[in-house]
Amino acid sequence: MGRVSNARENLIESVLELIWTGSYGSTSVEQICERAAVKKGSFYYFFESKTGLALAALEHSWRQYREELDRIFSPEVPPLERILGCFRHHRKEQEDLQSRHGRVLGCPIHSLGAEVSTVDLRLRDCLQEMVTQFVSYFEGAIRDGQADGSVVQGDPALLARIVFAFSEGQLLHARMKNDLSPLDDLASGTLHILDRTRGGATTGPSNFSPERLTLTSPARR
C-alpha cells in the first residue's frame, strides 16, 4: 500500500515540475509517468486524465502554499511588511528554482492560466479561484494599513488587484527575460503605490474612473 501512495504523490510532484519548467500542452502522460517512475496503468488508476492530475496537483500545491501565505500575512506583522515579505519570498523562490533548473520560471498560476484559459475551463476556474484567494491576502493587509495610517486611502480591493497585477507582471517579465532583475522593482513599485509617507497614488472611487484612461487622438486635443 505504501508504494501505491508514493505513486500518486510522485505523479502530483512530477506534473507540477514538468508544467512549470515547460508547458501544459507539451507535457504528455508518458512524460509524467517517466518522471514519476510510475507505469501508465497506475496513472489511470488514480486519475482519469491529465487534467484530473493537474487539478489534484494544483489543489495540493495551493494548500501547502497557503500555509506559507498565512505565515507571511500574519496579523502580527505590520501591513506593508506583509506584502513586502511576500515579495521577498517570491525572490527567494525564484532564485532557488533558477539554481535548480537553470532558468527563471516565474509564477506557475499565471504561466499555466495564460496557456489553458481558452481550452480547459476546469483548470482555468481552479486557477482563477487561487488568484482570488491570493489577492484577498493583499486586500487584508491594505485594509489594515489604511486603518493604521500606513497605506493610502482608496478602494482596498482595487488597490490589492493593482499591486497583485504589478507583481505578477514583474514575475512574467523575469520568466520571459530569464533574468531576476525585474523582481528588484517589486518593493519600490509597491511602496510607490501604497506607502502613504511616499505619497502613494490614491485610487478610491472618488478620484479614479476608467474614462480617465481613454486615449485622446491628436485631432481631438
Summary of the structure (lengths in Angstrom):
residues: 221
radius of gyration: 20.3
end to end distance: 73.6
largest distance: 74.2
contacts: 630
relative contact order: 0.10
helix: 74%
strand: 1%
